[in-house]
Amino acid sequence: MGLEDIYISITEKAALASFHHIGQNNSKQADQAATEAMRSAFKQAPIDGKIVIGEGERDQAPMLYIGEKVGRGEGFPEQDIAVDPLEGTGLCARGEEGSLCVLAAGGKNKLLHAPDVYMDKLACQQKGLSIQNSVSENIQILSKKLNKPVSQLKVAVLKRDRHKNLIQELESLGVDLILFQDGDVLMSLLTCIKGFKESIDLLLGSGGAPEGVLSSAGLRSLGGDFQGKLLWKDSSQKERALKMGLTDPDQIFSRDQLVQEDCIFCATAVTSNPLLKGIQREGDHLVTETLVLSPRYGKNYKVIKNTHLV
């Protein structure tokens, strides 16, 4: 079994554990089930891995904490791993589309090692935009690059109170604004995977840093761009970041600084999304679909469908 198969199996097990919590209106239980299943799968895997960004520091997360060693340490080179055991916990709990179990894995010291904080983000297919630009500047640049009027640019923003000013500015510019409740990894990928009515041109706004690293891993494989800046709630978060090895906590990270080599990226759908069917019951089996990005696929993705005995 190769690394790709191992990681697919890990996200599948997390998704299957989440399946029983779909529509149960308890996001905490859904997330806990996915996290416990993912950690158990990592424990049995013949890899030498370390969680570099994901569930929080050791004192905040009882499992899959940042810095945790995972795997039996057999047969494979050391791996840095970014995880989101259940991306879109609220979506799963409400039985809505878009919940995923996600991980990305690369070589040692190739993924950002940072605290689980918020990150200001910009994701798109085209290069040349900048998180340092004003919103208006980026919209005008993108309009020219795509040769599309501003009114036809589809811009996605996570629907949160903290984005009130951003949303108002985008509305005043007249873009086709897409507000979504959860799941910015999926939205980031949809800037580079076209042919779906849900495909978008640009993602802006802040969200979790683990999702930012995961998005960077996916977009690197797809040839898209991502930029991020870590946002600090207080000085203690900055201090933890410095202890983890960040030299400049206020740095603006390019895609290739967040993820320094092409990675294996796996995302198993719990509930359906534009790219994947959610878990389906077929008789005595549950059927999963996993989106896989890997250096051997170039800028393409593959969907792996597997059946699991209930």
C-alpha positions in Angstrom: 0.0 0.0 0.0 1.4 3.4 -1.0 1.1 6.7 0.8 -1.8 7.8 -1.4 -3.8 4.7 -0.5 -3.0 5.1 3.2 -4.1 8.7 3.3 -7.3 8.0 1.4 -8.1 5.3 3.9 -7.6 7.7 6.8 -10.0 10.4 5.5 -12.5 7.7 4.6 -12.5 6.4 8.1 -13.1 9.9 9.5 -15.9 10.4 7.1 -17.6 7.1 7.9 -17.4 8.0 11.6 -19.1 11.3 10.8 -21.9 9.7 8.7 -24.0 8.7 11.8 -24.0 12.4 12.9 -25.4 13.9 9.7 -28.5 16.0 10.5 -28.2 15.3 14.3 -27.6 19.0 15.1 -24.6 18.3 17.2 -21.5 19.7 15.5 -19.3 18.9 18.6 -20.1 15.2 18.5 -19.7 15.0 14.7 -16.2 16.7 15.0 -15.2 14.4 17.9 -16.2 11.3 16.0 -14.2 12.3 12.9 -11.2 13.3 15.0 -11.2 10.1 17.0 -11.5 8.0 13.9 -8.8 9.9 12.1 -6.4 9.6 15.0 -7.1 5.9 15.3 -6.4 5.4 11.6 -3.2 7.4 11.9 -2.1 5.3 14.8 -2.3 2.1 12.7 -0.7 3.6 9.6 2.8 2.6 8.6 4.0 6.2 8.3 6.3 8.5 10.2 4.2 11.6 10.4 3.8 14.7 12.5 0.7 17.0 12.6 2.1 20.5 11.9 -1.2 22.3 11.7 -4.8 21.3 12.6 -6.6 20.7 15.8 -4.8 23.2 18.1 -1.9 23.0 20.6 -1.4 20.1 22.9 -3.0 21.9 25.9 -6.1 22.7 23.8 -6.7 19.5 21.8 -6.8 16.0 23.4 -6.0 14.4 20.1 -4.4 15.3 16.7 -2.8 18.3 18.4 -0.1 20.3 16.6 3.2 18.6 17.0 1.7 15.2 17.6 3.6 12.2 16.1 1.4 9.8 14.2 2.0 6.4 12.6 4.1 3.4 13.3 7.2 4.8 11.7 7.7 2.1 9.2 8.9 2.1 5.6 8.2 5.7 4.6 10.2 9.0 4.9 9.1 11.5 7.6 5.9 13.4 6.6 4.4 16.7 7.7 0.6 16.5 7.8 -2.1 19.2 7.9 -5.6 18.0 9.0 -9.1 19.1 9.3 -10.9 15.9 10.5 -14.3 17.4 9.7 -14.4 20.5 7.5 -17.8 22.0 7.9 -18.9 20.5 11.2 -22.0 22.7 11.1 -22.9 21.5 7.6 -22.7 17.9 8.7 -24.7 18.5 11.9 -27.4 20.3 9.9 -27.4 17.7 7.1 -26.3 20.3 4.6 -24.0 19.9 1.6 -20.3 20.5 1.8 -18.8 18.7 4.8 -15.5 16.9 4.1 -12.7 15.1 6.0 -9.4 16.5 4.7 -5.7 16.1 5.0 -2.6 17.1 3.1 0.8 15.4 3.5 4.3 16.4 2.3 7.9 16.0 3.2 9.5 17.0 6.5 9.5 20.8 7.1 7.5 21.4 3.9 4.2 22.6 5.4 3.7 25.6 7.6 4.1 24.8 11.3 1.9 27.3 13.1 -0.8 27.7 15.9 -4.4 27.1 15.1 -5.4 30.7 14.6 -7.3 32.7 12.1 -5.8 33.6 8.7 -6.7 36.3 6.2 -7.0 34.6 2.8 -7.0 35.2 -0.9 -7.5 32.2 -3.3 -7.9 32.3 -7.0 -6.7 30.6 -10.2 -4.9 33.7 -11.6 -1.6 35.0 -10.3 -1.0 38.7 -10.0 -3.5 39.6 -7.2 -2.2 40.5 -3.8 -3.6 40.3 -0.3 -2.0 43.7 0.3 -4.1 45.3 -2.4 -7.4 46.9 -1.7 -10.4 44.9 -2.6 -11.2 47.2 -5.4 -7.7 46.9 -6.9 -7.9 43.1 -6.8 -11.3 43.1 -8.5 -10.1 45.4 -11.3 -7.0 43.2 -11.8 -9.1 40.0 -11.9 -11.6 41.6 -14.3 -8.8 42.4 -16.7 -7.1 39.0 -16.4 -10.3 37.2 -17.1 -11.6 39.7 -19.6 -14.9 39.7 -17.7 -17.0 42.6 -16.5 -16.9 43.1 -12.7 -20.6 42.2 -12.5 -19.8 38.7 -13.8 -17.0 38.0 -11.3 -18.0 35.4 -8.8 -16.5 36.2 -5.4 -17.0 33.9 -2.4 -16.9 35.2 1.2 -17.6 33.2 4.4 -20.8 34.6 5.9 -19.6 36.0 9.2 -20.2 39.3 11.1 -16.4 40.0 10.9 -16.8 40.3 7.1 -19.5 43.0 7.2 -17.3 45.7 5.7 -15.8 43.3 3.1 -19.3 42.2 2.0 -20.5 45.8 1.8 -17.5 46.8 -0.4 -18.0 43.9 -2.7 -21.7 44.7 -3.0 -20.8 48.3 -3.9 -18.4 47.1 -6.6 -21.2 45.1 -8.1 -19.6 41.6 -8.2 -21.6 38.4 -8.2 -21.2 37.8 -4.4 -21.4 34.2 -3.1 -21.9 34.0 0.7 -21.4 30.6 2.2 -21.8 29.2 5.7 -18.8 26.9 6.1 -16.2 25.1 4.1 -13.5 27.4 2.7 -11.3 24.5 1.6 -13.9 23.4 -0.9 -14.5 27.0 -2.0 -10.8 27.5 -2.6 -10.6 24.5 -4.8 -13.6 25.7 -6.8 -11.5 28.7 -8.0 -9.4 26.2 -10.0 -11.9 23.4 -10.8 -14.2 24.8 -13.5 -17.2 23.4 -15.3 -19.5 23.5 -12.3 -22.2 26.2 -11.7 -20.7 26.6 -8.2 -17.2 27.4 -9.6 -16.0 30.8 -8.4 -13.3 33.3 -9.5 -12.0 34.5 -6.1 -12.2 33.8 -2.4 -11.6 36.5 0.1 -11.8 36.8 3.9 -10.6 35.2 7.1 -11.0 31.7 8.4 -9.0 29.0 10.1 -5.2 28.7 9.4 -5.4 24.9 9.0 -7.9 25.3 6.2 -5.6 27.9 4.6 -2.7 25.4 4.5 -4.9 22.7 3.2 -6.2 25.0 0.5 -2.7 25.9 -0.4 -1.8 22.3 -0.8 -4.8 21.7 -3.1 -4.3 24.9 -5.1 -0.6 24.2 -5.6 -1.5 20.9 -7.2 -4.1 22.6 -9.4 -1.9 25.4 -10.4 -3.8 28.1 -8.6 -2.7 30.8 -6.2 -3.2 31.3 -2.5 -2.0 34.0 -0.1 -2.4 34.2 3.7 -1.6 36.3 6.7 -2.0 34.9 10.2 -4.3 36.9 12.5 -3.4 37.0 16.2 -6.0 37.3 19.0 -3.3 38.2 21.6 0.4 38.3 22.2 0.5 34.8 23.6 -0.5 33.4 20.2 2.4 35.3 18.6 4.7 33.9 21.3 3.6 30.3 20.5 4.2 31.0 16.8 7.8 32.2 17.5 8.4 29.0 19.6 7.2 26.9 16.6 9.8 28.5 14.4 8.1 31.4 12.7 10.6 34.3 12.3 8.0 36.9 11.4 4.5 36.4 12.8 3.2 39.3 10.6 4.5 37.8 7.4 2.3 37.5 4.4 2.7 34.0 3.1 2.6 33.0 -0.5 1.2 29.6 -1.5 4.7 28.2 -1.9 5.7 29.4 1.6 2.7 27.7 3.2 3.3 24.5 1.2 6.8 24.1 -0.2 6.4 21.1 -2.3 3.6 19.2 -4.2 1.7 17.2 -1.6 -0.8 14.4 -1.4 -4.2 16.0 -0.7 -7.3 13.9 0.2 -10.8 15.0 0.9 -13.6 12.5 1.5 -17.1 13.8 1.3 -19.4 13.3 4.2 -22.3 15.2 2.6 -22.4 15.9 -1.1 -20.7 18.9 -2.8 -20.3 19.9 -6.4 -17.2 17.7 -6.8 -18.2 14.6 -4.8 -21.2 12.6 -3.7 -21.7 12.3 0.1 -21.7 8.9 1.7 -24.4 6.7 0.2 -25.9 3.5 1.7 -26.2 0.7 -0.8 -27.6 -2.4 0.9 -25.0 -3.6 3.5 -22.4 -1.1 2.3 -21.5 2.5 2.6 -20.0 4.1 -0.5 -17.5 7.0 -0.2 -16.0 9.3 -2.7 -12.6 11.0 -2.2 -11.0 13.7 -4.2 -7.3 13.1 -4.5 -4.6 15.5 -5.7 -1.1 14.1 -6.1 2.2 14.9 -7.9 1.6 12.0 -10.2 -1.7 13.5 -11.5 -0.2 16.8 -12.5 -2.8 19.6 -12.4 -5.7 17.1 -12.6 -7.6 15.5 -9.7 -8.9 12.0 -9.3 -12.1 10.8 -7.6 -11.7 7.5 -5.8 -14.9 5.6 -5.0 -14.8 2.8 -2.4 -17.4 0.6 -0.7 -17.3 -0.3 3.0 -19.2 -3.0 4.8 -21.6 -1.5 7.4 
